[in-house]
Amino acid sequence: MEIGSGEGDLTQYILEHNPSLAIDILDVSPEMIERSKEALARYKDRVTFICDDALAYLKRTDATYDAIASAWVIHNFTWDEKHRIFRKIHSCLSPQGALLLMDKVYPGNVKSRWEMAEHQFRRYRYLDEPLRTEILDHEAQDASDSYRMDEKATLKALADAGFSQMHLIDRVERDVLIAAEK
């Protein structure tokens, strides 16, 4: 399963590199589901499209998955919601299942964290004002205490949800890939 499939870019990569794999993709946006249906048309027999809120879907599903991937989605949840979604993801995984989490996860050093946020803000200086303002407002929310995913807090939340063998596989600035096993 992929949580927050967007336009289907990650899904397409996964399907291209795993020819026998079937995948459920979940996105809250009907527009993104429609776009991913178009982008993934050649894989339609291997994809189930689910338009729903991630936490709501995970609460009511009885499906189990060998792997759940999420890219740049979980940071949009408050910390209370993050804890609940990590627990629900854990409960939806098969006994040897794994979570692959790619998201905005800041390092523990406060100076580095704010330097990274300021670096992100500078990237948007060329955009037209309405779009820049919208993106900067979202970035400010992402960096706030209620939403910001710090590395130590994120790993602890995963452990508290029951995950083990958590590995930070890659980091590019604040964007990280974490693998966590059930």
PADREN-954226 format. One record per residue (C-alpha): residue number from 1; residue in three letters; chain; x, y, z. Coordinates in nm, 2 decimals, always signed. Layout:
REM PADREN-954226
ATOM,NUM,ala,A,X,Y,Z;
...
This chain:
REM PADREN-954226
ATOM,1,met,A,+0.00,+0.00,+0.00;
ATOM,2,glu,A,+0.10,+0.35,-0.07;
ATOM,3,ile,A,-0.04,+0.63,+0.16;
ATOM,4,gly,A,-0.07,+0.96,-0.02;
ATOM,5,ser,A,-0.01,+0.85,-0.38;
ATOM,6,gly,A,-0.05,+1.19,-0.53;
ATOM,7,glu,A,-0.03,+1.17,-0.91;
ATOM,8,gly,A,+0.12,+0.82,-0.89;
ATOM,9,asp,A,+0.49,+0.89,-0.95;
ATOM,10,leu,A,+0.62,+0.67,-0.67;
ATOM,11,thr,A,+0.36,+0.40,-0.75;
ATOM,12,gln,A,+0.47,+0.39,-1.11;
ATOM,13,tyr,A,+0.83,+0.35,-1.00;
ATOM,14,ile,A,+0.73,+0.07,-0.76;
ATOM,15,leu,A,+0.53,-0.11,-1.02;
ATOM,16,glu,A,+0.79,-0.08,-1.30;
ATOM,17,his,A,+1.05,-0.24,-1.07;
ATOM,18,asn,A,+0.83,-0.51,-0.93;
ATOM,19,pro,A,+0.64,-0.67,-1.22;
ATOM,20,ser,A,+0.44,-0.92,-1.01;
ATOM,21,leu,A,+0.34,-0.67,-0.74;
ATOM,22,ala,A,-0.02,-0.55,-0.68;
ATOM,23,ile,A,-0.07,-0.23,-0.48;
ATOM,24,asp,A,-0.35,-0.04,-0.30;
ATOM,25,ile,A,-0.30,+0.34,-0.33;
ATOM,26,leu,A,-0.46,+0.58,-0.10;
ATOM,27,asp,A,-0.51,+0.95,-0.13;
ATOM,28,val,A,-0.76,+1.19,+0.03;
ATOM,29,ser,A,-0.79,+1.40,-0.29;
ATOM,30,pro,A,-1.03,+1.28,-0.56;
ATOM,31,glu,A,-0.83,+1.49,-0.81;
ATOM,32,met,A,-0.51,+1.31,-0.72;
ATOM,33,ile,A,-0.68,+0.97,-0.75;
ATOM,34,glu,A,-0.81,+1.07,-1.10;
ATOM,35,arg,A,-0.46,+1.19,-1.20;
ATOM,36,ser,A,-0.30,+0.87,-1.07;
ATOM,37,lys,A,-0.56,+0.66,-1.26;
ATOM,38,glu,A,-0.45,+0.83,-1.58;
ATOM,39,ala,A,-0.08,+0.80,-1.51;
ATOM,40,leu,A,-0.11,+0.43,-1.40;
ATOM,41,ala,A,-0.36,+0.32,-1.67;
ATOM,42,arg,A,-0.13,+0.05,-1.80;
ATOM,43,tyr,A,-0.11,-0.10,-1.45;
ATOM,44,lys,A,-0.48,-0.08,-1.38;
ATOM,45,asp,A,-0.51,-0.46,-1.32;
ATOM,46,arg,A,-0.25,-0.43,-1.05;
ATOM,47,val,A,-0.37,-0.12,-0.87;
ATOM,48,thr,A,-0.66,-0.06,-0.64;
ATOM,49,phe,A,-0.74,+0.31,-0.60;
ATOM,50,ile,A,-0.88,+0.43,-0.27;
ATOM,51,cys,A,-1.00,+0.78,-0.21;
ATOM,52,asp,A,-1.01,+0.83,+0.16;
ATOM,53,asp,A,-0.84,+0.99,+0.46;
ATOM,54,ala,A,-0.54,+0.78,+0.56;
ATOM,55,leu,A,-0.63,+0.76,+0.93;
ATOM,56,ala,A,-0.99,+0.69,+0.86;
ATOM,57,tyr,A,-0.92,+0.41,+0.61;
ATOM,58,leu,A,-0.66,+0.25,+0.83;
ATOM,59,lys,A,-0.90,+0.25,+1.13;
ATOM,60,arg,A,-1.17,+0.05,+0.95;
ATOM,61,thr,A,-0.97,-0.17,+0.71;
ATOM,62,asp,A,-0.91,-0.54,+0.79;
ATOM,63,ala,A,-0.65,-0.56,+0.50;
ATOM,64,thr,A,-0.29,-0.66,+0.58;
ATOM,65,tyr,A,+0.01,-0.55,+0.38;
ATOM,66,asp,A,+0.36,-0.68,+0.34;
ATOM,67,ala,A,+0.48,-0.32,+0.30;
ATOM,68,ile,A,+0.34,+0.03,+0.34;
ATOM,69,ala,A,+0.51,+0.33,+0.18;
ATOM,70,ser,A,+0.44,+0.69,+0.24;
ATOM,71,ala,A,+0.62,+0.98,+0.08;
ATOM,72,trp,A,+0.58,+1.34,+0.20;
ATOM,73,val,A,+0.24,+1.28,+0.37;
ATOM,74,ile,A,+0.28,+1.21,+0.74;
ATOM,75,his,A,+0.43,+1.55,+0.81;
ATOM,76,asn,A,+0.09,+1.69,+0.73;
ATOM,77,phe,A,-0.06,+1.53,+1.05;
ATOM,78,thr,A,-0.04,+1.67,+1.40;
ATOM,79,trp,A,+0.18,+1.47,+1.65;
ATOM,80,asp,A,-0.13,+1.32,+1.80;
ATOM,81,glu,A,-0.24,+1.20,+1.46;
ATOM,82,lys,A,+0.11,+1.08,+1.37;
ATOM,83,his,A,+0.11,+0.85,+1.68;
ATOM,84,arg,A,-0.23,+0.71,+1.58;
ATOM,85,ile,A,-0.14,+0.66,+1.22;
ATOM,86,phe,A,+0.19,+0.49,+1.30;
ATOM,87,arg,A,+0.00,+0.25,+1.54;
ATOM,88,lys,A,-0.26,+0.18,+1.27;
ATOM,89,ile,A,+0.01,+0.12,+1.00;
ATOM,90,his,A,+0.18,-0.12,+1.23;
ATOM,91,ser,A,-0.14,-0.31,+1.29;
ATOM,92,cys,A,-0.21,-0.33,+0.92;
ATOM,93,leu,A,+0.13,-0.49,+0.84;
ATOM,94,ser,A,+0.18,-0.86,+0.81;
ATOM,95,pro,A,+0.41,-1.02,+1.07;
ATOM,96,gln,A,+0.73,-0.95,+0.88;
ATOM,97,gly,A,+0.59,-0.63,+0.72;
ATOM,98,ala,A,+0.78,-0.30,+0.68;
ATOM,99,leu,A,+0.71,+0.07,+0.66;
ATOM,100,leu,A,+0.90,+0.28,+0.42;
ATOM,101,leu,A,+0.87,+0.64,+0.52;
ATOM,102,met,A,+1.00,+0.92,+0.31;
ATOM,103,asp,A,+0.93,+1.26,+0.46;
ATOM,104,lys,A,+1.04,+1.59,+0.60;
ATOM,105,val,A,+1.23,+1.48,+0.91;
ATOM,106,tyr,A,+1.46,+1.74,+1.07;
ATOM,107,pro,A,+1.79,+1.65,+1.24;
ATOM,108,gly,A,+1.80,+1.69,+1.62;
ATOM,109,asn,A,+2.03,+1.99,+1.61;
ATOM,110,val,A,+1.81,+2.31,+1.65;
ATOM,111,lys,A,+2.05,+2.52,+1.45;
ATOM,112,ser,A,+2.06,+2.28,+1.16;
ATOM,113,arg,A,+1.68,+2.25,+1.17;
ATOM,114,trp,A,+1.63,+2.62,+1.14;
ATOM,115,glu,A,+1.90,+2.65,+0.88;
ATOM,116,met,A,+1.72,+2.39,+0.67;
ATOM,117,ala,A,+1.39,+2.56,+0.71;
ATOM,118,glu,A,+1.54,+2.90,+0.60;
ATOM,119,his,A,+1.71,+2.72,+0.31;
ATOM,120,gln,A,+1.37,+2.58,+0.20;
ATOM,121,phe,A,+1.21,+2.93,+0.23;
ATOM,122,arg,A,+1.48,+3.08,+0.00;
ATOM,123,arg,A,+1.39,+2.83,-0.27;
ATOM,124,tyr,A,+1.05,+2.98,-0.32;
ATOM,125,arg,A,+1.16,+3.34,-0.37;
ATOM,126,tyr,A,+1.12,+3.32,-0.75;
ATOM,127,leu,A,+0.75,+3.22,-0.74;
ATOM,128,asp,A,+0.46,+3.45,-0.79;
ATOM,129,glu,A,+0.33,+3.61,-0.47;
ATOM,130,pro,A,+0.01,+3.41,-0.41;
ATOM,131,leu,A,+0.18,+3.07,-0.47;
ATOM,132,arg,A,+0.49,+3.17,-0.27;
ATOM,133,thr,A,+0.27,+3.28,+0.02;
ATOM,134,glu,A,+0.07,+2.95,+0.01;
ATOM,135,ile,A,+0.39,+2.74,+0.01;
ATOM,136,leu,A,+0.56,+2.94,+0.28;
ATOM,137,asp,A,+0.25,+2.91,+0.50;
ATOM,138,his,A,+0.26,+2.54,+0.45;
ATOM,139,glu,A,+0.64,+2.52,+0.52;
ATOM,140,ala,A,+0.59,+2.73,+0.84;
ATOM,141,gln,A,+0.32,+2.48,+0.95;
ATOM,142,asp,A,+0.56,+2.19,+0.88;
ATOM,143,ala,A,+0.83,+2.35,+1.09;
ATOM,144,ser,A,+0.59,+2.43,+1.38;
ATOM,145,asp,A,+0.60,+2.23,+1.71;
ATOM,146,ser,A,+0.27,+2.07,+1.64;
ATOM,147,tyr,A,+0.38,+1.92,+1.30;
ATOM,148,arg,A,+0.76,+1.92,+1.28;
ATOM,149,met,A,+0.90,+1.57,+1.25;
ATOM,150,asp,A,+1.23,+1.57,+1.43;
ATOM,151,glu,A,+1.45,+1.26,+1.38;
ATOM,152,lys,A,+1.46,+1.15,+1.75;
ATOM,153,ala,A,+1.08,+1.21,+1.80;
ATOM,154,thr,A,+0.99,+1.03,+1.48;
ATOM,155,leu,A,+1.20,+0.73,+1.56;
ATOM,156,lys,A,+1.05,+0.72,+1.91;
ATOM,157,ala,A,+0.70,+0.75,+1.78;
ATOM,158,leu,A,+0.77,+0.45,+1.55;
ATOM,159,ala,A,+0.91,+0.25,+1.83;
ATOM,160,asp,A,+0.62,+0.34,+2.06;
ATOM,161,ala,A,+0.39,+0.21,+1.78;
ATOM,162,gly,A,+0.57,-0.13,+1.79;
ATOM,163,phe,A,+0.82,-0.09,+1.51;
ATOM,164,ser,A,+1.17,-0.23,+1.55;
ATOM,165,gln,A,+1.48,-0.23,+1.34;
ATOM,166,met,A,+1.43,+0.13,+1.23;
ATOM,167,his,A,+1.70,+0.25,+0.99;
ATOM,168,leu,A,+1.75,+0.60,+0.85;
ATOM,169,ile,A,+1.85,+0.49,+0.50;
ATOM,170,asp,A,+1.92,+0.83,+0.34;
ATOM,171,arg,A,+1.90,+1.20,+0.41;
ATOM,172,val,A,+1.91,+1.49,+0.18;
ATOM,173,glu,A,+1.88,+1.80,+0.39;
ATOM,174,arg,A,+1.55,+1.74,+0.58;
ATOM,175,asp,A,+1.41,+1.48,+0.34;
ATOM,176,val,A,+1.48,+1.13,+0.47;
ATOM,177,leu,A,+1.40,+0.77,+0.40;
ATOM,178,ile,A,+1.33,+0.55,+0.70;
ATOM,179,ala,A,+1.27,+0.18,+0.70;
ATOM,180,ala,A,+1.09,+0.03,+1.00;
ATOM,181,glu,A,+1.01,-0.34,+1.05;
ATOM,182,lys,A,+0.72,-0.48,+1.24;
